[in-house]
Amino acid sequence: MIEKVKRQLLCMQRYSWEQGVAMQAFWENGEYDIVIGMAKEAVYRQTKDGRTATIGAGEAVTDPCSVGEALIKACELTKDQELEIGLNRLIQWAIEDAPKNEEGILYHLDKNRQFWADSLYMLPPFLVAAGYIKEALINFYGYWETLISAETGLLSHMWDEEKKCFIREAPWGGGNGWALAAGARMCRMLPEEYQEDKNRISKMTEELLKNVLQWMRPDGYFHDVIDDSTTFVETNLSQMSAYTIYSGIADGWLTKGYKETADKLRAAVMAKIDDFGQVQDVCGAPRFNKPGVSPEGQAFFILMESVKKYSDMK
């Protein structure tokens, strides 16, 4: 099944963030030859200002950074000069050139001053992997604290920094899934000398996970807007949550008591994979306004399966 899912992912057209999460999935699954090929393509499609894997959505600020960790690994494996030049250009974009507020928090788009929950996954883990840990934490905490709802404990989707209001206050399932996965990756990647931050992020992530799981349906799925039962039922948050739980168990910041829930979520996802290997009824590309298929839906199945085997050893 996982081989079919991988083939279908490689067949799909991909924007920058979709290339990034696909690269991460293949990296975590140990398929370095694919990662290297995708890294070369990401750098080949790099804009003059350093944004990688750019096709179509040229206004994205943080999405192109999602290829970062896997690009770093590709550079380490190959010592390829073109990849290293591309990586340095991407770092310069993220650290120096990208539009950001006075605190150093990058906007999600270059046309307006907005923070999106998606950026939690796209940017901070890359900055940690690149060694810019201070900047990674500024952005991670900045996005989280701006978007978290004191009332629901869930993350709203989009904040307009200039207007000082939410442009999408709804707790989108995909956005909360990106945040959960980002928290898991940050906990895995932060060095030992940042144990205090690792503890803080693990508690934040676990608290968000608990609040998300309160809205899990009996069948193991979620609504697209987590707390709105009138929105469509989708699959991706189930596997994003399962990935987070398996990661937390494997890395020691979640107890094994969560495993039963992760297994239920995983079983629900398994029921949505068709004969070709497409994960059906995720929040569907390209407009993410109805159930369908998407590269990120394919990638998170691979990520979920890759980390599960490590959590099973605990």
GULUMDO-260053 format. One line per field, with one value per residue (C-alpha): residue number from 1; residue in three letters; chain; y, x, z. Coordinates in Angstrom, 2 decimals, decimal comma. Each point is the difference from the previous one (the first is absolute). Layout:
N
nr: [NUM  ...]
rest: [ALA  ...]
kette: [A  ...]
v: [Y  ...]
u: [X  ...]
w: [Z  ...]
END
This chain:
314
nr: [1  2  3  4  5  6  7  8  9  10  11  12  13  14  15  16  17  18  19  20  21  22  23  24  25  26  27  28  29  30  31  32  33  34  35  36  37  38  39  40  41  42  43  44  45  46  47  48  49  50  51  52  53  54  55  56  57  58  59  60  61  62  63  64  65  66  67  68  69  70  71  72  73  74  75  76  77  78  79  80  81  82  83  84  85  86  87  88  89  90  91  92  93  94  95  96  97  98  99  100  101  102  103  104  105  106  107  108  109  110  111  112  113  114  115  116  117  118  119  120  121  122  123  124  125  126  127  128  129  130  131  132  133  134  135  136  137  138  139  140  141  142  143  144  145  146  147  148  149  150  151  152  153  154  155  156  157  158  159  160  161  162  163  164  165  166  167  168  169  170  171  172  173  174  175  176  177  178  179  180  181  182  183  184  185  186  187  188  189  190  191  192  193  194  195  196  197  198  199  200  201  202  203  204  205  206  207  208  209  210  211  212  213  214  215  216  217  218  219  220  221  222  223  224  225  226  227  228  229  230  231  232  233  234  235  236  237  238  239  240  241  242  243  244  245  246  247  248  249  250  251  252  253  254  255  256  257  258  259  260  261  262  263  264  265  266  267  268  269  270  271  272  273  274  275  276  277  278  279  280  281  282  283  284  285  286  287  288  289  290  291  292  293  294  295  296  297  298  299  300  301  302  303  304  305  306  307  308  309  310  311  312  313  314]
rest: [MET  ILE  GLU  LYS  VAL  LYS  ARG  GLN  LEU  LEU  CYS  MET  GLN  ARG  TYR  SER  TRP  GLU  GLN  GLY  VAL  ALA  MET  GLN  ALA  PHE  TRP  GLU  ASN  GLY  GLU  TYR  ASP  ILE  VAL  ILE  GLY  MET  ALA  LYS  GLU  ALA  VAL  TYR  ARG  GLN  THR  LYS  ASP  GLY  ARG  THR  ALA  THR  ILE  GLY  ALA  GLY  GLU  ALA  VAL  THR  ASP  PRO  CYS  SER  VAL  GLY  GLU  ALA  LEU  ILE  LYS  ALA  CYS  GLU  LEU  THR  LYS  ASP  GLN  GLU  LEU  GLU  ILE  GLY  LEU  ASN  ARG  LEU  ILE  GLN  TRP  ALA  ILE  GLU  ASP  ALA  PRO  LYS  ASN  GLU  GLU  GLY  ILE  LEU  TYR  HIS  LEU  ASP  LYS  ASN  ARG  GLN  PHE  TRP  ALA  ASP  SER  LEU  TYR  MET  LEU  PRO  PRO  PHE  LEU  VAL  ALA  ALA  GLY  TYR  ILE  LYS  GLU  ALA  LEU  ILE  ASN  PHE  TYR  GLY  TYR  TRP  GLU  THR  LEU  ILE  SER  ALA  GLU  THR  GLY  LEU  LEU  SER  HIS  MET  TRP  ASP  GLU  GLU  LYS  LYS  CYS  PHE  ILE  ARG  GLU  ALA  PRO  TRP  GLY  GLY  GLY  ASN  GLY  TRP  ALA  LEU  ALA  ALA  GLY  ALA  ARG  MET  CYS  ARG  MET  LEU  PRO  GLU  GLU  TYR  GLN  GLU  ASP  LYS  ASN  ARG  ILE  SER  LYS  MET  THR  GLU  GLU  LEU  LEU  LYS  ASN  VAL  LEU  GLN  TRP  MET  ARG  PRO  ASP  GLY  TYR  PHE  HIS  ASP  VAL  ILE  ASP  ASP  SER  THR  THR  PHE  VAL  GLU  THR  ASN  LEU  SER  GLN  MET  SER  ALA  TYR  THR  ILE  TYR  SER  GLY  ILE  ALA  ASP  GLY  TRP  LEU  THR  LYS  GLY  TYR  LYS  GLU  THR  ALA  ASP  LYS  LEU  ARG  ALA  ALA  VAL  MET  ALA  LYS  ILE  ASP  ASP  PHE  GLY  GLN  VAL  GLN  ASP  VAL  CYS  GLY  ALA  PRO  ARG  PHE  ASN  LYS  PRO  GLY  VAL  SER  PRO  GLU  GLY  GLN  ALA  PHE  PHE  ILE  LEU  MET  GLU  SER  VAL  LYS  LYS  TYR  SER  ASP  MET  LYS]
kette: [A  A  A  A  A  A  A  A  A  A  A  A  A  A  A  A  A  A  A  A  A  A  A  A  A  A  A  A  A  A  A  A  A  A  A  A  A  A  A  A  A  A  A  A  A  A  A  A  A  A  A  A  A  A  A  A  A  A  A  A  A  A  A  A  A  A  A  A  A  A  A  A  A  A  A  A  A  A  A  A  A  A  A  A  A  A  A  A  A  A  A  A  A  A  A  A  A  A  A  A  A  A  A  A  A  A  A  A  A  A  A  A  A  A  A  A  A  A  A  A  A  A  A  A  A  A  A  A  A  A  A  A  A  A  A  A  A  A  A  A  A  A  A  A  A  A  A  A  A  A  A  A  A  A  A  A  A  A  A  A  A  A  A  A  A  A  A  A  A  A  A  A  A  A  A  A  A  A  A  A  A  A  A  A  A  A  A  A  A  A  A  A  A  A  A  A  A  A  A  A  A  A  A  A  A  A  A  A  A  A  A  A  A  A  A  A  A  A  A  A  A  A  A  A  A  A  A  A  A  A  A  A  A  A  A  A  A  A  A  A  A  A  A  A  A  A  A  A  A  A  A  A  A  A  A  A  A  A  A  A  A  A  A  A  A  A  A  A  A  A  A  A  A  A  A  A  A  A  A  A  A  A  A  A  A  A  A  A  A  A  A  A  A  A  A  A  A  A  A  A  A  A  A  A  A  A  A  A  A  A  A  A  A  A]
v: [0,00  2,48  -0,62  0,88  3,16  1,06  -0,52  2,04  2,80  0,11  0,18  3,08  3,61  1,88  3,57  0,96  -1,15  -3,23  -0,65  0,72  -2,37  -2,67  0,33  -0,27  -3,13  -1,72  1,11  -1,41  -3,19  -0,36  0,45  2,31  -0,41  1,46  2,80  0,95  0,07  2,12  2,32  0,54  0,85  2,35  1,91  -0,03  1,76  2,54  3,65  2,72  1,01  -3,54  -1,53  -3,66  -2,29  2,97  -0,82  2,25  1,29  2,51  2,12  -2,68  1,02  -2,97  -2,85  -0,24  -0,55  -3,32  -1,74  1,17  -2,93  -2,54  2,37  0,19  -3,80  -0,18  2,41  -2,12  -3,18  1,35  2,98  1,36  3,61  1,05  -1,39  1,79  3,29  -0,48  -0,75  3,12  2,11  -1,45  0,71  3,59  0,34  -1,32  1,87  3,28  0,77  -1,36  2,51  -0,15  2,09  1,89  -3,10  -2,02  -2,08  -0,74  0,69  -2,81  1,97  2,86  2,00  0,55  -0,28  -3,24  -2,88  -3,43  -3,17  -1,77  1,98  -1,82  -3,07  1,74  2,14  -0,70  -3,64  1,09  2,76  -2,48  -2,38  2,90  1,01  3,19  -1,10  3,43  1,03  -3,33  0,48  3,63  -1,09  -3,13  1,78  3,06  -1,90  -2,17  2,80  2,13  -2,74  -2,06  0,49  0,32  -1,15  -3,20  -0,77  -0,42  2,07  2,41  -0,07  3,54  3,28  3,38  1,85  3,34  -0,09  -1,67  -2,50  -3,56  -0,37  -3,63  -0,63  -3,52  -2,82  -1,68  -3,65  0,16  3,01  -1,68  -3,12  1,99  1,43  -3,42  -1,40  3,08  -0,44  -3,64  0,89  2,81  -2,33  -2,49  2,49  2,49  -0,59  -1,08  3,49  1,14  -2,49  2,73  0,97  -3,65  -0,53  3,11  -0,98  -3,59  1,27  2,43  -2,74  -2,51  2,55  0,78  -3,72  -0,52  2,85  -1,36  -3,53  1,25  0,55  -3,37  -1,74  -3,59  -1,16  1,52  3,00  3,75  2,77  2,41  2,77  -1,95  1,35  0,45  -3,15  1,65  -0,09  -3,08  -3,01  -0,48  -2,42  1,99  1,26  -3,62  -0,99  3,26  -0,66  -3,63  1,13  2,38  -2,67  -2,64  2,63  1,02  -3,60  -0,75  3,14  -0,40  3,06  -1,84  -3,06  -3,32  0,73  1,93  -2,98  -1,42  3,31  0,16  -3,52  0,92  3,04  -2,08  -2,64  2,72  1,22  -3,53  -0,28  3,04  -1,29  -1,09  -2,74  2,39  1,22  3,40  1,14  1,06  2,72  2,09  3,75  0,02  1,91  2,44  2,22  -2,00  0,64  -3,55  -3,60  -1,40  -0,92  2,01  -0,45  0,90  -2,66  -2,58  1,25  -0,14  -3,62  -0,77  2,10  -1,75  -3,45  0,88  1,18  -2,71  -2,67  1,96  0,62  -3,72  -0,65  2,07]
u: [0,00  2,73  1,71  -3,22  -0,40  3,57  -0,49  -3,18  1,76  2,75  -2,66  -1,68  0,78  1,50  0,32  2,94  -1,49  -1,17  3,49  1,32  -2,25  0,53  3,77  -0,35  -2,12  2,55  2,82  -1,67  -0,70  3,70  -0,32  2,92  0,32  -3,50  0,78  3,11  -1,91  -2,76  2,57  1,62  -3,41  -0,80  3,26  -0,48  -3,32  1,47  -0,79  2,65  -0,90  0,64  -3,47  0,23  -2,37  -2,01  -2,73  -3,01  -0,44  2,81  -1,28  0,69  2,58  0,30  -1,25  3,25  1,87  -1,79  2,57  2,75  0,78  -0,01  2,10  2,56  0,12  0,40  2,94  1,61  -0,42  1,21  2,30  -1,59  1,07  -3,21  -2,11  2,18  -0,32  -3,77  -0,10  2,01  -2,32  -3,02  1,59  0,71  -3,65  -1,31  2,43  0,63  -2,21  -3,51  -2,64  -0,48  -1,25  2,18  0,34  1,37  -3,12  -0,36  -3,26  -1,63  -0,34  2,03  -3,09  -1,41  0,88  -1,65  0,90  -1,39  0,02  1,63  3,21  0,65  0,94  1,58  2,62  1,13  1,13  2,14  1,58  0,86  1,55  2,03  1,26  -2,05  -1,69  -0,70  -1,82  -1,85  -1,33  -0,98  -2,10  -1,45  -1,12  -1,09  -2,34  -1,36  -0,69  -1,65  -2,31  -0,89  -3,53  -0,36  -3,60  0,45  3,69  0,16  1,95  -1,86  1,14  0,92  0,85  0,46  2,76  -0,78  -3,76  0,46  -2,76  -0,54  -0,76  -0,84  -0,63  -1,32  2,19  0,76  0,88  2,90  1,51  -0,18  1,49  2,93  0,54  -0,09  2,53  2,18  0,00  1,02  2,87  1,21  0,05  2,04  2,48  0,78  3,46  0,38  1,02  -3,51  -1,71  -2,12  -1,40  -0,46  -2,01  -2,07  -0,74  -0,85  -2,53  -1,49  -0,26  -1,52  -2,56  -0,97  -0,20  -2,39  -2,19  -0,04  -0,83  -3,05  -1,54  0,91  -3,06  -0,84  1,23  3,47  -0,37  -0,40  -2,00  1,93  -0,64  0,61  -2,84  -2,54  -1,97  -1,56  3,36  1,07  1,66  3,64  2,91  3,22  -0,31  -0,42  3,37  1,66  -1,17  1,12  3,42  0,28  -0,95  2,35  2,78  -0,68  0,11  3,17  1,74  -1,23  -2,18  -3,32  -0,99  -0,99  -3,53  -0,52  0,84  -3,53  -1,28  2,75  -0,81  -3,68  0,88  2,33  -2,68  -2,39  2,61  0,64  -3,67  0,37  2,81  -1,27  1,33  2,44  1,49  -1,68  -1,01  -3,59  -2,08  2,85  -0,53  0,53  2,42  0,17  -2,58  -0,38  -3,73  -1,31  1,04  2,34  3,67  3,20  3,77  0,03  -2,63  2,22  3,10  -1,55  -0,97  3,67  1,09  -2,51  1,12  3,70  -0,15  -2,39  2,67  2,19  -2,79  -0,80  3,51  -0,70]
w: [0,00  0,92  -3,35  -1,80  2,09  -0,82  -3,72  0,03  1,87  -2,61  -2,74  1,47  -0,95  2,93  1,27  2,22  3,30  -1,62  -1,34  3,50  1,91  -2,67  0,40  3,76  -0,37  -2,21  2,29  3,09  -1,95  -0,83  -3,77  -0,49  -3,77  -0,45  2,46  -1,95  -3,27  1,50  1,57  -3,39  -1,48  2,91  -0,55  -3,77  0,55  2,44  -0,63  0,00  3,56  1,29  0,22  -0,95  -1,92  -1,20  -2,50  -0,41  3,56  -0,16  2,89  2,64  2,62  2,38  -2,20  -2,01  3,28  0,53  -2,20  2,35  2,29  -2,84  -2,13  2,80  0,12  -3,77  0,22  2,71  -2,06  -3,33  0,73  -3,18  -0,55  -1,74  2,85  2,54  -1,88  -0,11  3,72  0,83  -2,13  1,80  3,38  -1,05  -1,05  3,32  2,25  -1,79  -2,97  0,65  1,19  3,75  2,90  2,48  2,20  -2,90  -0,68  -3,71  -1,79  -1,93  -3,25  -1,43  -1,03  3,48  3,66  0,99  2,29  -0,90  2,08  -2,98  0,57  3,28  -2,04  -2,98  1,74  3,61  -0,50  -2,95  2,06  2,75  -2,52  -1,46  3,45  0,38  3,18  1,47  -3,18  -0,11  3,52  -0,62  -2,95  1,60  3,16  -1,96  -2,31  2,81  2,44  -2,68  -1,25  3,10  1,32  3,76  -0,36  -2,02  0,41  -3,78  -2,53  -2,23  -3,59  -1,10  1,77  -1,68  1,82  -1,64  0,65  3,40  -0,63  -1,18  -3,67  0,67  3,68  -0,56  1,35  -3,31  0,44  -2,44  1,77  3,39  -1,58  -1,36  3,48  1,67  -2,46  0,44  3,78  -0,41  -2,31  2,25  3,01  -2,00  -1,42  2,77  1,54  3,63  1,10  -0,96  2,30  1,59  -3,39  -0,92  3,18  -0,69  -3,60  0,95  2,55  -2,53  -2,60  2,39  1,16  -3,60  -0,73  2,92  -1,19  -3,56  1,14  1,87  -3,44  -1,50  -1,39  1,07  -3,43  0,51  -2,32  0,55  -1,59  -2,23  2,51  3,16  2,12  -2,81  -0,80  -3,06  -1,82  -1,95  1,59  -0,98  0,50  0,22  3,56  1,09  -1,42  1,06  3,56  -0,17  -1,29  2,95  2,52  -1,40  -0,07  3,58  1,20  -1,98  1,32  3,57  0,52  -0,28  2,01  -1,53  1,19  -3,25  -2,20  -0,06  -1,34  -2,62  -1,13  -0,35  -2,08  -2,14  -0,58  -1,17  -2,48  -1,28  -0,90  -2,29  -2,22  -3,39  -2,28  -1,65  3,29  0,16  3,48  -0,61  1,69  1,33  -0,21  -3,75  -2,20  -1,61  1,77  3,23  0,14  -0,44  0,65  -2,61  -0,34  0,47  0,09  3,70  0,62  -1,68  1,83  3,45  -0,51  -0,69  2,98  2,26  -1,11  0,24  3,60  1,16  -0,23  2,41  2,46  -0,02  1,36  3,10]
END
